[in-house]
Amino acid sequence: MRRHISVLSESEAKPESFHDCHVHGVQWRWDQFTLALDLQYILKWIEPSAASASYRFLVSEARLIFRDASDPKIAMDWDGAGLDSQIEGVRELGSRTTPNGQLERFFEIAFADPDGKISVWSTGYEVILLTEPLVSEVPTIPLSDS
């Protein structure tokens, strides 16, 4: 099992922070009631230092974990596209109370590339940072072998 660097709560990793993050794995753990996405999490967009410069990114390998997950739906279409996926946005679209009184929220993860989405009911999420953040010219970093 990989050691983690840090854990970000929902208040530290707001839904809008997932825009442009690249996803490279999806894992459903029925025994733990979790749905996890392995991704390249952009911790910070670094403003250009000059008018001609581009944004840079502070990026870490990470795992987005939805706790007490139920009713997942995954629809992805890579037809004619490379085997890559980039998040367009994460939205919270509804809520309900479970029979044991917990509040569940309905999350939808929309993808810009390829066309697709993942939706799930969950009591919440966290982001586990798996590597030290690196500054990159693009919003991705090389995947580690571990």
N, CA, C and O atoms as a GROMACS GRO file, in nm:
protein
  584
    1MET      N    1   0.084  -0.119   0.000
    1MET     CA    2   0.000   0.000   0.000
    1MET      C    3   0.088   0.124   0.000
    1MET      O    4   0.188   0.130   0.071
    2ARG      N    5   0.051   0.222  -0.077
    2ARG     CA    6   0.125   0.347  -0.087
    2ARG      C    7   0.100   0.435   0.033
    2ARG      O    8  -0.012   0.445   0.083
    3ARG      N    9   0.206   0.499   0.079
    3ARG     CA   10   0.191   0.598   0.185
    3ARG      C   11   0.144   0.728   0.122
    3ARG      O   12   0.175   0.757   0.007
    4HIS      N   13   0.068   0.805   0.197
    4HIS     CA   14   0.021   0.932   0.143
    4HIS      C   15   0.096   1.048   0.207
    4HIS      O   16   0.149   1.038   0.318
    5ILE      N   17   0.098   1.158   0.134
    5ILE     CA   18   0.166   1.279   0.178
    5ILE      C   19   0.073   1.363   0.265
    5ILE      O   20   0.114   1.417   0.368
    6SER      N   21  -0.053   1.374   0.222
    6SER     CA   22  -0.149   1.460   0.290
    6SER      C   23  -0.290   1.420   0.250
    6SER      O   24  -0.310   1.357   0.146
    7VAL      N   25  -0.388   1.457   0.331
    7VAL     CA   26  -0.529   1.434   0.299
    7VAL      C   27  -0.600   1.569   0.298
    7VAL      O   28  -0.592   1.646   0.394
    8LEU      N   29  -0.669   1.597   0.188
    8LEU     CA   30  -0.744   1.722   0.176
    8LEU      C   31  -0.892   1.693   0.198
    8LEU      O   32  -0.948   1.600   0.140
    9SER      N   33  -0.955   1.774   0.282
    9SER     CA   34  -1.098   1.761   0.307
    9SER      C   35  -1.177   1.827   0.195
    9SER      O   36  -1.119   1.889   0.106
   10GLU      N   37  -1.309   1.814   0.199
   10GLU     CA   38  -1.394   1.880   0.099
   10GLU      C   39  -1.377   2.031   0.101
   10GLU      O   40  -1.385   2.095  -0.004
   11SER      N   41  -1.354   2.089   0.219
   11SER     CA   42  -1.338   2.235   0.226
   11SER      C   43  -1.205   2.279   0.164
   11SER      O   44  -1.192   2.394   0.123
   12GLU      N   45  -1.107   2.189   0.158
   12GLU     CA   46  -0.977   2.222   0.097
   12GLU      C   47  -0.974   2.186  -0.052
   12GLU      O   48  -0.896   2.244  -0.128
   13ALA      N   49  -1.055   2.091  -0.094
   13ALA     CA   50  -1.061   2.045  -0.233
   13ALA      C   51  -1.205   2.062  -0.281
   13ALA      O   52  -1.280   1.965  -0.293
   14LYS      N   53  -1.241   2.184  -0.308
   14LYS     CA   54  -1.378   2.216  -0.351
   14LYS      C   55  -1.406   2.158  -0.490
   14LYS      O   56  -1.313   2.136  -0.568
   15PRO      N   57  -1.534   2.132  -0.522
   15PRO     CA   58  -1.566   2.071  -0.651
   15PRO      C   59  -1.503   2.142  -0.772
   15PRO      O   60  -1.462   2.077  -0.867
   16GLU      N   61  -1.496   2.275  -0.769
   16GLU     CA   62  -1.440   2.347  -0.883
   16GLU      C   63  -1.289   2.325  -0.900
   16GLU      O   64  -1.234   2.356  -1.006
   17SER      N   65  -1.221   2.273  -0.797
   17SER     CA   66  -1.076   2.253  -0.805
   17SER      C   67  -1.037   2.134  -0.893
   17SER      O   68  -0.918   2.117  -0.922
   18PHE      N   69  -1.132   2.053  -0.937
   18PHE     CA   70  -1.099   1.935  -1.017
   18PHE      C   71  -1.094   1.964  -1.167
   18PHE      O   72  -1.059   1.876  -1.245
   19HIS      N   73  -1.130   2.086  -1.208
   19HIS     CA   74  -1.127   2.123  -1.350
   19HIS      C   75  -0.988   2.101  -1.409
   19HIS      O   76  -0.889   2.146  -1.352
   20ASP      N   77  -0.980   2.032  -1.521
   20ASP     CA   78  -0.857   2.002  -1.595
   20ASP      C   79  -0.770   1.894  -1.532
   20ASP      O   80  -0.661   1.867  -1.583
   21CYS      N   81  -0.813   1.832  -1.422
   21CYS     CA   82  -0.735   1.722  -1.365
   21CYS      C   83  -0.749   1.599  -1.456
   21CYS      O   84  -0.858   1.568  -1.504
   22HIS      N   85  -0.638   1.531  -1.478
   22HIS     CA   86  -0.637   1.410  -1.560
   22HIS      C   87  -0.658   1.288  -1.472
   22HIS      O   88  -0.593   1.274  -1.368
   23VAL      N   89  -0.749   1.200  -1.512
   23VAL     CA   90  -0.781   1.077  -1.438
   23VAL      C   91  -0.714   0.960  -1.510
   23VAL      O   92  -0.723   0.948  -1.632
   24HIS      N   93  -0.648   0.873  -1.433
   24HIS     CA   94  -0.583   0.758  -1.495
   24HIS      C   95  -0.622   0.625  -1.430
   24HIS      O   96  -0.559   0.522  -1.456
   25GLY      N   97  -0.727   0.627  -1.347
   25GLY     CA   98  -0.775   0.502  -1.290
   25GLY      C   99  -0.904   0.522  -1.211
   25GLY      O  100  -0.926   0.628  -1.152
   26VAL      N  101  -0.987   0.419  -1.210
   26VAL     CA  102  -1.113   0.419  -1.133
   26VAL      C  103  -1.118   0.288  -1.055
   26VAL      O  104  -1.088   0.181  -1.110
   27GLN      N  105  -1.154   0.297  -0.929
   27GLN     CA  106  -1.158   0.179  -0.845
   27GLN      C  107  -1.284   0.179  -0.759
   27GLN      O  108  -1.314   0.278  -0.692
   28TRP      N  109  -1.358   0.068  -0.763
   28TRP     CA  110  -1.477   0.050  -0.680
   28TRP      C  111  -1.441  -0.055  -0.576
   28TRP      O  112  -1.406  -0.167  -0.612
   29ARG      N  113  -1.450  -0.019  -0.446
   29ARG     CA  114  -1.426  -0.114  -0.338
   29ARG      C  115  -1.559  -0.141  -0.269
   29ARG      O  116  -1.599  -0.067  -0.179
   30TRP      N  117  -1.627  -0.247  -0.312
   30TRP     CA  118  -1.759  -0.279  -0.257
   30TRP      C  119  -1.749  -0.311  -0.108
   30TRP      O  120  -1.842  -0.283  -0.033
   31ASP      N  121  -1.636  -0.370  -0.064
   31ASP     CA  122  -1.621  -0.407   0.077
   31ASP      C  123  -1.600  -0.286   0.167
   31ASP      O  124  -1.621  -0.293   0.288
   32GLN      N  125  -1.557  -0.173   0.107
   32GLN     CA  126  -1.535  -0.050   0.183
   32GLN      C  127  -1.636   0.059   0.147
   32GLN      O  128  -1.633   0.168   0.204
   33PHE      N  129  -1.724   0.029   0.052
   33PHE     CA  130  -1.824   0.125   0.004
   33PHE      C  131  -1.759   0.255  -0.043
   33PHE      O  132  -1.803   0.364  -0.008
   34THR      N  133  -1.651   0.240  -0.124
   34THR     CA  134  -1.584   0.357  -0.178
   34THR      C  135  -1.575   0.349  -0.329
   34THR      O  136  -1.569   0.241  -0.387
   35LEU      N  137  -1.575   0.465  -0.391
   35LEU     CA  138  -1.546   0.482  -0.532
   35LEU      C  139  -1.429   0.578  -0.538
   35LEU      O  140  -1.436   0.688  -0.484
   36ALA      N  141  -1.320   0.537  -0.603
   36ALA     CA  142  -1.199   0.619  -0.604
   36ALA      C  143  -1.153   0.646  -0.747
   36ALA      O  144  -1.163   0.559  -0.834
   37LEU      N  145  -1.102   0.765  -0.769
   37LEU     CA  146  -1.042   0.803  -0.897
   37LEU      C  147  -0.897   0.838  -0.871
   37LEU      O  148  -0.867   0.924  -0.788
   38ASP      N  149  -0.806   0.772  -0.943
   38ASP     CA  150  -0.665   0.810  -0.939
   38ASP      C  151  -0.647   0.922  -1.040
   38ASP      O  152  -0.687   0.909  -1.156
   39LEU      N  153  -0.587   1.030  -0.995
   39LEU     CA  154  -0.579   1.147  -1.082
   39LEU      C  155  -0.454   1.230  -1.055
   39LEU      O  156  -0.380   1.207  -0.959
   40GLN      N  157  -0.433   1.326  -1.143
   40GLN     CA  158  -0.328   1.426  -1.129
   40GLN      C  159  -0.399   1.550  -1.076
   40GLN      O  160  -0.462   1.623  -1.152
   41TYR      N  161  -0.388   1.574  -0.945
   41TYR     CA  162  -0.462   1.683  -0.882
   41TYR      C  163  -0.383   1.814  -0.892
   41TYR      O  164  -0.267   1.820  -0.852
   42ILE      N  165  -0.448   1.917  -0.946
   42ILE     CA  166  -0.385   2.049  -0.959
   42ILE      C  167  -0.412   2.125  -0.829
   42ILE      O  168  -0.525   2.168  -0.803
   43LEU      N  169  -0.308   2.140  -0.749
   43LEU     CA  170  -0.321   2.212  -0.623
   43LEU      C  171  -0.326   2.363  -0.645
   43LEU      O  172  -0.389   2.436  -0.569
   44LYS      N  173  -0.258   2.409  -0.750
   44LYS     CA  174  -0.252   2.554  -0.772
   44LYS      C  175  -0.222   2.583  -0.918
   44LYS      O  176  -0.136   2.519  -0.979
   45TRP      N  177  -0.293   2.680  -0.972
   45TRP     CA  178  -0.261   2.736  -1.103
   45TRP      C  179  -0.170   2.855  -1.074
   45TRP      O  180  -0.209   2.948  -1.005
   46ILE      N  181  -0.048   2.851  -1.126
   46ILE     CA  182   0.051   2.956  -1.099
   46ILE      C  183   0.043   3.061  -1.209
   46ILE      O  184   0.067   3.033  -1.327
   47GLU      N  185   0.009   3.183  -1.168
   47GLU     CA  186  -0.007   3.294  -1.262
   47GLU      C  187   0.121   3.317  -1.343
   47GLU      O  188   0.231   3.302  -1.290
   48PRO      N  189   0.107   3.354  -1.471
   48PRO     CA  190   0.225   3.387  -1.551
   48PRO      C  191   0.300   3.505  -1.489
   48PRO      O  192   0.240   3.598  -1.436
   49SER      N  193   0.433   3.500  -1.497
   49SER     CA  194   0.514   3.607  -1.441
   49SER      C  195   0.532   3.722  -1.539
   49SER      O  196   0.569   3.833  -1.500
   50ALA      N  197   0.507   3.697  -1.666
   50ALA     CA  198   0.519   3.801  -1.769
   50ALA      C  199   0.403   3.784  -1.868
   50ALA      O  200   0.341   3.678  -1.875
   51ALA      N  201   0.376   3.889  -1.943
   51ALA     CA  202   0.265   3.887  -2.038
   51ALA      C  203   0.278   3.774  -2.141
   51ALA      O  204   0.177   3.721  -2.186
   52SER      N  205   0.400   3.738  -2.178
   52SER     CA  206   0.420   3.635  -2.280
   52SER      C  207   0.427   3.494  -2.221
   52SER      O  208   0.430   3.396  -2.296
   53ALA      N  209   0.429   3.483  -2.092
   53ALA     CA  210   0.442   3.352  -2.027
   53ALA      C  211   0.307   3.282  -2.016
   53ALA      O  212   0.201   3.344  -2.030
   54SER      N  213   0.312   3.153  -1.990
   54SER     CA  214   0.191   3.072  -1.971
   54SER      C  215   0.174   3.036  -1.824
   54SER      O  216   0.266   3.051  -1.743
   55TYR      N  217   0.054   2.989  -1.792
   55TYR     CA  218   0.032   2.937  -1.658
   55TYR      C  219   0.123   2.818  -1.635
   55TYR      O  220   0.161   2.747  -1.729
   56ARG      N  221   0.159   2.796  -1.510
   56ARG     CA  222   0.225   2.673  -1.467
   56ARG      C  223   0.135   2.613  -1.360
   56ARG      O  224   0.042   2.677  -1.312
   57PHE      N  225   0.163   2.490  -1.322
   57PHE     CA  226   0.073   2.417  -1.234
   57PHE      C  227   0.150   2.345  -1.125
   57PHE      O  228   0.258   2.290  -1.149
   58LEU      N  229   0.095   2.347  -1.003
   58LEU     CA  230   0.149   2.268  -0.894
   58LEU      C  231   0.062   2.142  -0.887
   58LEU      O  232  -0.057   2.149  -0.854
   59VAL      N  233   0.121   2.026  -0.920
   59VAL     CA  234   0.046   1.903  -0.943
   59VAL      C  235   0.099   1.790  -0.856
   59VAL      O  236   0.219   1.778  -0.833
   60SER      N  237   0.007   1.706  -0.808
   60SER     CA  238   0.043   1.588  -0.730
   60SER      C  239  -0.040   1.470  -0.778
   60SER      O  240  -0.156   1.485  -0.814
   61GLU      N  241   0.022   1.350  -0.777
   61GLU     CA  242  -0.059   1.230  -0.795
   61GLU      C  243  -0.150   1.219  -0.675
   61GLU      O  244  -0.107   1.243  -0.562
   62ALA      N  245  -0.275   1.184  -0.697
   62ALA     CA  246  -0.370   1.183  -0.587
   62ALA      C  247  -0.479   1.080  -0.611
   62ALA      O  248  -0.490   1.022  -0.719
   63ARG      N  249  -0.558   1.058  -0.508
   63ARG     CA  250  -0.675   0.970  -0.517
   63ARG      C  251  -0.794   1.043  -0.459
   63ARG      O  252  -0.793   1.083  -0.342
   64LEU      N  253  -0.897   1.061  -0.540
   64LEU     CA  254  -1.024   1.121  -0.497
   64LEU      C  255  -1.113   1.006  -0.452
   64LEU      O  256  -1.148   0.919  -0.532
   65ILE      N  257  -1.150   1.004  -0.323
   65ILE     CA  258  -1.227   0.892  -0.268
   65ILE      C  259  -1.364   0.941  -0.220
   65ILE      O  260  -1.375   1.030  -0.136
   66PHE      N  261  -1.469   0.880  -0.277
   66PHE     CA  262  -1.605   0.906  -0.231
   66PHE      C  263  -1.639   0.799  -0.128
   66PHE      O  264  -1.632   0.680  -0.156
   67ARG      N  265  -1.676   0.843  -0.006
   67ARG     CA  266  -1.707   0.753   0.106
   67ARG      C  267  -1.856   0.714   0.105
   67ARG      O  268  -1.941   0.788   0.055
   68ASP      N  269  -1.884   0.597   0.162
   68ASP     CA  270  -2.021   0.547   0.170
   68ASP      C  271  -2.091   0.562   0.035
   68ASP      O  272  -2.203   0.612   0.026
   69ALA      N  273  -2.021   0.518  -0.069
   69ALA     CA  274  -2.069   0.535  -0.206
   69ALA      C  275  -2.174   0.431  -0.242
   69ALA      O  276  -2.164   0.315  -0.201
   70SER      N  277  -2.273   0.474  -0.318
   70SER     CA  278  -2.375   0.381  -0.368
   70SER      C  279  -2.426   0.429  -0.503
   70SER      O  280  -2.411   0.545  -0.540
   71ASP      N  281  -2.486   0.336  -0.575
   71ASP     CA  282  -2.548   0.364  -0.705
   71ASP      C  283  -2.455   0.434  -0.805
   71ASP      O  284  -2.495   0.532  -0.867
   72PRO      N  285  -2.331   0.385  -0.820
   72PRO     CA  286  -2.243   0.450  -0.917
   72PRO      C  287  -2.287   0.423  -1.060
   72PRO      O  288  -2.339   0.315  -1.091
   73LYS      N  289  -2.266   0.521  -1.147
   73LYS     CA  290  -2.290   0.506  -1.290
   73LYS      C  291  -2.170   0.563  -1.362
   73LYS      O  292  -2.125   0.674  -1.333
   74ILE      N  293  -2.118   0.486  -1.457
   74ILE     CA  294  -2.001   0.529  -1.533
   74ILE      C  295  -2.034   0.515  -1.681
   74ILE      O  296  -2.075   0.408  -1.726
   75ALA      N  297  -2.016   0.624  -1.756
   75ALA     CA  298  -2.036   0.623  -1.900
   75ALA      C  299  -1.922   0.702  -1.964
   75ALA      O  300  -1.913   0.823  -1.949
   76MET      N  301  -1.836   0.630  -2.036
   76MET     CA  302  -1.721   0.694  -2.102
   76MET      C  303  -1.715   0.642  -2.245
   76MET      O  304  -1.739   0.524  -2.270
   77ASP      N  305  -1.683   0.729  -2.339
   77ASP     CA  306  -1.673   0.689  -2.479
   77ASP      C  307  -1.539   0.736  -2.535
   77ASP      O  308  -1.522   0.853  -2.569
   78TRP      N  309  -1.444   0.641  -2.545
   78TRP     CA  310  -1.312   0.675  -2.597
   78TRP      C  311  -1.303   0.651  -2.748
   78TRP      O  312  -1.193   0.657  -2.804
   79ASP      N  313  -1.414   0.625  -2.815
   79ASP     CA  314  -1.411   0.600  -2.958
   79ASP      C  315  -1.343   0.716  -3.031
   79ASP      O  316  -1.390   0.830  -3.026
   80GLY      N  317  -1.234   0.686  -3.099
   80GLY     CA  318  -1.162   0.788  -3.175
   80GLY      C  319  -1.077   0.880  -3.090
   80GLY      O  320  -1.024   0.979  -3.141
   81ALA      N  321  -1.062   0.851  -2.960
   81ALA     CA  322  -0.983   0.936  -2.871
   81ALA      C  323  -0.873   0.853  -2.807
   81ALA      O  324  -0.882   0.730  -2.802
   82GLY      N  325  -0.769   0.920  -2.760
   82GLY     CA  326  -0.663   0.852  -2.687
   82GLY      C  327  -0.715   0.807  -2.552
   82GLY      O  328  -0.814   0.859  -2.502
   83LEU      N  329  -0.648   0.709  -2.493
   83LEU     CA  330  -0.692   0.656  -2.363
   83LEU      C  331  -0.645   0.750  -2.252
   83LEU      O  332  -0.555   0.718  -2.175
   84ASP      N  333  -0.708   0.865  -2.247
   84ASP     CA  334  -0.681   0.968  -2.148
   84ASP      C  335  -0.816   1.023  -2.104
   84ASP      O  336  -0.915   1.009  -2.176
   85SER      N  337  -0.821   1.084  -1.989
   85SER     CA  338  -0.946   1.147  -1.948
   85SER      C  339  -0.916   1.271  -1.865
   85SER      O  340  -0.827   1.270  -1.780
   86GLN      N  341  -0.990   1.375  -1.892
   86GLN     CA  342  -0.969   1.504  -1.827
   86GLN      C  343  -1.103   1.553  -1.773
   86GLN      O  344  -1.202   1.559  -1.845
   87ILE      N  345  -1.103   1.589  -1.643
   87ILE     CA  346  -1.227   1.634  -1.579
   87ILE      C  347  -1.264   1.774  -1.625
   87ILE      O  348  -1.182   1.866  -1.625
   88GLU      N  349  -1.390   1.788  -1.663
   88GLU     CA  350  -1.445   1.921  -1.694
   88GLU      C  351  -1.491   1.987  -1.565
   88GLU      O  352  -1.467   2.106  -1.543
   89GLY      N  353  -1.559   1.909  -1.480
   89GLY     CA  354  -1.608   1.965  -1.355
   89GLY      C  355  -1.674   1.860  -1.267
   89GLY      O  356  -1.716   1.755  -1.314
   90VAL      N  357  -1.681   1.892  -1.139
   90VAL     CA  358  -1.750   1.808  -1.041
   90VAL      C  359  -1.864   1.892  -0.985
   90VAL      O  360  -1.844   2.006  -0.943
   91ARG      N  361  -1.983   1.834  -0.984
   91ARG     CA  362  -2.100   1.906  -0.935
   91ARG      C  363  -2.175   1.822  -0.832
   91ARG      O  364  -2.177   1.699  -0.839
   92GLU      N  365  -2.236   1.890  -0.738
   92GLU     CA  366  -2.326   1.827  -0.641
   92GLU      C  367  -2.467   1.861  -0.688
   92GLU      O  368  -2.505   1.978  -0.692
   93LEU      N  369  -2.545   1.757  -0.722
   93LEU     CA  370  -2.674   1.781  -0.787
   93LEU      C  371  -2.796   1.750  -0.702
   93LEU      O  372  -2.909   1.773  -0.745
   94GLY      N  373  -2.776   1.699  -0.582
   94GLY     CA  374  -2.892   1.668  -0.498
   94GLY      C  375  -2.849   1.606  -0.368
   94GLY      O  376  -2.730   1.580  -0.345
   95SER      N  377  -2.947   1.582  -0.282
   95SER     CA  378  -2.918   1.517  -0.154
   95SER      C  379  -3.039   1.436  -0.109
   95SER      O  380  -3.152   1.458  -0.154
   96ARG      N  381  -3.013   1.341  -0.020
   96ARG     CA  382  -3.118   1.258   0.037
   96ARG      C  383  -3.069   1.206   0.172
   96ARG      O  384  -2.950   1.204   0.200
   97THR      N  385  -3.163   1.164   0.253
   97THR     CA  386  -3.130   1.108   0.383
   97THR      C  387  -3.143   0.956   0.374
   97THR      O  388  -3.242   0.904   0.324
   98THR      N  389  -3.041   0.886   0.423
   98THR     CA  390  -3.043   0.738   0.421
   98THR      C  391  -3.135   0.687   0.532
   98THR      O  392  -3.172   0.764   0.620
   99PRO      N  393  -3.172   0.559   0.528
   99PRO     CA  394  -3.257   0.503   0.634
   99PRO      C  395  -3.195   0.516   0.774
   99PRO      O  396  -3.268   0.520   0.874
  100ASN      N  397  -3.060   0.522   0.783
  100ASN     CA  398  -2.998   0.537   0.915
  100ASN      C  399  -2.972   0.684   0.952
  100ASN      O  400  -2.904   0.712   1.050
  101GLY      N  401  -3.027   0.777   0.872
  101GLY     CA  402  -3.021   0.919   0.906
  101GLY      C  403  -2.902   0.996   0.852
  101GLY      O  404  -2.889   1.115   0.882
  102GLN      N  405  -2.816   0.933   0.774
  102GLN     CA  406  -2.702   1.004   0.717
  102GLN      C  407  -2.745   1.082   0.593
  102GLN      O  408  -2.835   1.040   0.520
  103LEU      N  409  -2.680   1.195   0.570
  103LEU     CA  410  -2.706   1.275   0.451
  103LEU      C  411  -2.615   1.228   0.339
  103LEU      O  412  -2.492   1.229   0.354
  104GLU      N  413  -2.674   1.186   0.228
  104GLU     CA  414  -2.599   1.151   0.108
  104GLU      C  415  -2.619   1.262   0.006
  104GLU      O  416  -2.725   1.324  -0.001
  105ARG      N  417  -2.514   1.286  -0.073
  105ARG     CA  418  -2.524   1.384  -0.182
  105ARG      C  419  -2.496   1.314  -0.314
  105ARG      O  420  -2.420   1.217  -0.321
  106PHE      N  421  -2.559   1.366  -0.420
  106PHE     CA  422  -2.542   1.310  -0.553
  106PHE      C  423  -2.437   1.391  -0.626
  106PHE      O  424  -2.457   1.509  -0.655
  107PHE      N  425  -2.323   1.326  -0.656
  107PHE     CA  426  -2.212   1.392  -0.726
  107PHE      C  427  -2.208   1.345  -0.870
  107PHE      O  428  -2.232   1.228  -0.900
  108GLU      N  429  -2.175   1.440  -0.959
  108GLU     CA  430  -2.154   1.407  -1.100
  108GLU      C  431  -2.019   1.462  -1.141
  108GLU      O  432  -1.989   1.579  -1.121
  109ILE      N  433  -1.938   1.375  -1.200
  109ILE     CA  434  -1.807   1.414  -1.252
  109ILE      C  435  -1.821   1.412  -1.404
  109ILE      O  436  -1.836   1.306  -1.464
  110ALA      N  437  -1.815   1.529  -1.465
  110ALA     CA  438  -1.825   1.539  -1.610
  110ALA      C  439  -1.684   1.545  -1.668
  110ALA      O  440  -1.595   1.609  -1.612
  111PHE      N  441  -1.665   1.479  -1.781
  111PHE     CA  442  -1.535   1.476  -1.847
  111PHE      C  443  -1.537   1.558  -1.974
  111PHE      O  444  -1.633   1.553  -2.051
  112ALA      N  445  -1.430   1.636  -1.995
  112ALA     CA  446  -1.415   1.714  -2.118
  112ALA      C  447  -1.364   1.624  -2.229
  112ALA      O  448  -1.401   1.640  -2.345
  113ASP      N  449  -1.279   1.531  -2.193
  113ASP     CA  450  -1.220   1.440  -2.290
  113ASP      C  451  -1.185   1.311  -2.219
  113ASP      O  452  -1.105   1.314  -2.126
  114PRO      N  453  -1.242   1.200  -2.258
  114PRO     CA  454  -1.342   1.181  -2.362
  114PRO      C  455  -1.480   1.225  -2.311
  114PRO      O  456  -1.496   1.265  -2.196
  115ASP      N  457  -1.576   1.214  -2.399
  115ASP     CA  458  -1.713   1.245  -2.358
  115ASP      C  459  -1.756   1.141  -2.256
  115ASP      O  460  -1.750   1.021  -2.282
  116GLY      N  461  -1.800   1.187  -2.140
  116GLY     CA  462  -1.846   1.090  -2.041
  116GLY      C  463  -1.874   1.154  -1.907
  116GLY      O  464  -1.853   1.273  -1.886
  117LYS      N  465  -1.924   1.069  -1.816
  117LYS     CA  466  -1.947   1.116  -1.680
  117LYS      C  467  -1.955   0.998  -1.586
  117LYS      O  468  -1.985   0.885  -1.625
  118ILE      N  469  -1.926   1.028  -1.462
  118ILE     CA  470  -1.940   0.934  -1.351
  118ILE      C  471  -2.032   1.002  -1.251
  118ILE      O  472  -2.013   1.119  -1.218
  119SER      N  473  -2.130   0.928  -1.201
  119SER     CA  474  -2.216   0.982  -1.096
  119SER      C  475  -2.222   0.882  -0.982
  119SER      O  476  -2.208   0.762  -1.002
  120VAL      N  477  -2.242   0.935  -0.861
  120VAL     CA  478  -2.244   0.849  -0.742
  120VAL      C  479  -2.313   0.921  -0.628
  120VAL      O  480  -2.300   1.043  -0.613
  121TRP      N  481  -2.387   0.847  -0.547
  121TRP     CA  482  -2.438   0.896  -0.420
  121TRP      C  483  -2.330   0.870  -0.316
  121TRP      O  484  -2.271   0.762  -0.314
  122SER      N  485  -2.304   0.968  -0.228
  122SER     CA  486  -2.196   0.953  -0.131
  122SER      C  487  -2.219   1.048  -0.013
  122SER      O  488  -2.283   1.152  -0.027
  123THR      N  489  -2.164   1.009   0.103
  123THR     CA  490  -2.172   1.097   0.219
  123THR      C  491  -2.063   1.204   0.215
  123THR      O  492  -2.064   1.295   0.298
  124GLY      N  493  -1.969   1.193   0.122
  124GLY     CA  494  -1.865   1.294   0.108
  124GLY      C  495  -1.740   1.237   0.044
  124GLY      O  496  -1.734   1.119   0.008
  125TYR      N  497  -1.640   1.323   0.028
  125TYR     CA  498  -1.517   1.280  -0.037
  125TYR      C  499  -1.396   1.343   0.030
  125TYR      O  500  -1.408   1.437   0.109
  126GLU      N  501  -1.281   1.287  -0.004
  126GLU     CA  502  -1.153   1.344   0.037
  126GLU      C  503  -1.055   1.319  -0.076
  126GLU      O  504  -1.075   1.232  -0.160
  127VAL      N  505  -0.948   1.397  -0.077
  127VAL     CA  506  -0.842   1.381  -0.176
  127VAL      C  507  -0.714   1.344  -0.100
  127VAL      O  508  -0.668   1.418  -0.013
  128ILE      N  509  -0.658   1.229  -0.135
  128ILE     CA  510  -0.533   1.185  -0.073
  128ILE      C  511  -0.420   1.215  -0.170
  128ILE      O  512  -0.417   1.163  -0.281
  129LEU      N  513  -0.326   1.299  -0.127
  129LEU     CA  514  -0.209   1.330  -0.209
  129LEU      C  515  -0.108   1.217  -0.191
  129LEU      O  516  -0.071   1.184  -0.079
  130LEU      N  517  -0.065   1.158  -0.303
  130LEU     CA  518   0.022   1.041  -0.299
  130LEU      C  519   0.169   1.074  -0.326
  130LEU      O  520   0.257   0.995  -0.293
  131THR      N  521   0.195   1.190  -0.384
  131THR     CA  522   0.333   1.232  -0.411
  131THR      C  523   0.348   1.378  -0.371
  131THR      O  524   0.251   1.453  -0.360
  132GLU      N  525   0.472   1.416  -0.350
  132GLU     CA  526   0.500   1.558  -0.325
  132GLU      C  527   0.461   1.636  -0.450
  132GLU      O  528   0.488   1.590  -0.561
  133PRO      N  529   0.399   1.752  -0.435
  133PRO     CA  530   0.361   1.831  -0.552
  133PRO      C  531   0.484   1.879  -0.631
  133PRO      O  532   0.588   1.910  -0.574
  134LEU      N  533   0.467   1.883  -0.763
  134LEU     CA  534   0.571   1.930  -0.854
  134LEU      C  535   0.517   2.045  -0.936
  134LEU      O  536   0.398   2.049  -0.967
  135VAL      N  537   0.603   2.139  -0.972
  135VAL     CA  538   0.565   2.247  -1.063
  135VAL      C  539   0.583   2.195  -1.205
  135VAL      O  540   0.688   2.140  -1.239
  136SER      N  541   0.480   2.212  -1.287
  136SER     CA  542   0.481   2.162  -1.424
  136SER      C  543   0.432   2.269  -1.520
  136SER      O  544   0.350   2.354  -1.484
  137GLU      N  545   0.482   2.265  -1.642
  137GLU     CA  546   0.438   2.357  -1.748
  137GLU      C  547   0.301   2.318  -1.803
  137GLU      O  548   0.233   2.400  -1.864
  138VAL      N  549   0.261   2.192  -1.780
  138VAL     CA  550   0.132   2.140  -1.824
  138VAL      C  551   0.062   2.081  -1.702
  138VAL      O  552   0.128   2.054  -1.602
  139PRO      N  553  -0.070   2.062  -1.707
  139PRO     CA  554  -0.142   2.017  -1.586
  139PRO      C  555  -0.129   1.868  -1.556
  139PRO      O  556  -0.218   1.809  -1.494
  140THR      N  557  -0.019   1.806  -1.600
  140THR     CA  558   0.007   1.666  -1.568
  140THR      C  559   0.153   1.651  -1.528
  140THR      O  560   0.237   1.736  -1.558
  141ILE      N  561   0.183   1.540  -1.461
  141ILE     CA  562   0.320   1.504  -1.427
  141ILE      C  563   0.338   1.357  -1.464
  141ILE      O  564   0.240   1.284  -1.476
  142PRO      N  565   0.463   1.312  -1.482
  142PRO     CA  566   0.482   1.168  -1.510
  142PRO      C  567   0.428   1.083  -1.395
  142PRO      O  568   0.446   1.117  -1.278
  143LEU      N  569   0.363   0.973  -1.430
  143LEU     CA  570   0.310   0.882  -1.328
  143LEU      C  571   0.426   0.806  -1.265
  143LEU      O  572   0.521   0.768  -1.333
  144SER      N  573   0.418   0.786  -1.134
  144SER     CA  574   0.521   0.709  -1.066
  144SER      C  575   0.496   0.561  -1.089
  144SER      O  576   0.383   0.521  -1.118
  145ASP      N  577   0.599   0.481  -1.077
  145ASP     CA  578   0.587   0.338  -1.098
  145ASP      C  579   0.539   0.263  -0.975
  145ASP      O  580   0.506   0.145  -0.984
  146SER      N  581   0.532   0.330  -0.860
  146SER     CA  582   0.494   0.260  -0.737
  146SER      C  583   0.345   0.255  -0.718
  146SER      O  584   0.298   0.200  -0.619
   0.00000   0.00000   0.00000
